[in-house]
Amino acid sequence: MAFELTDANFQEKVLDTKGITLVDFWAAWCGPCKAIGPIIEELASDYEGKALIAKVDVDENFELSNRFQVRSIPTILILKDGEVVDKHVGFATKQVLADKLEAQLVEA
């Protein structure tokens, strides 16, 4: 299950932590977000113990959305040791996101 990130726990769980994190910025009313949701959940299972796969509800976490300049959703960020290393806006296949994760894990 994808980890729920909030304005309150983002610093501790992502920025202050070493490793790879994929963050899905989404909203319940967003069609493409609903379509990518199951893919994010599959990635959470596939990468358990290797990378943190997480979601941020943009309607409930305005501070994070603003901080990362999320203007369209879904927006997928990949962070390595707290720094954004990749960004994808819009729907993506599982393979595209897995490839992005693998590229960062190889470099880790």
Steps between C-alpha positions, in 0.01 A plus 500: 500500500633843406600714796288811564721808521375826650628851560575380856705185426671580167814648655562197721399226254655641181732797540684376810528141374761341276371298207258514209143628530229513233227751586165506319323838533132422441138593579186289541315694225776452238431237233863436398590480872242223544646320200857512632401415859513119456840532331634694798367229734669227291828691510468533880482122521773438240748744657432431867833518681671663198319833465222691674195526274269771631202718418414862581138616480534851352166612644615425855869595470518839333840581649669202329322562171616860506854415612550266203306724259243233418271666244357191329414161639599231515856620549754234590825605666793272565729616775840365593633585846239778522581661163268490197677303225208432264152637430214367289172685443193308389422133468790255469514126457638276770801423279585869454492562876686177578773598252535839671528332841748241374721772352527664843547172687791405271670830583434463875 
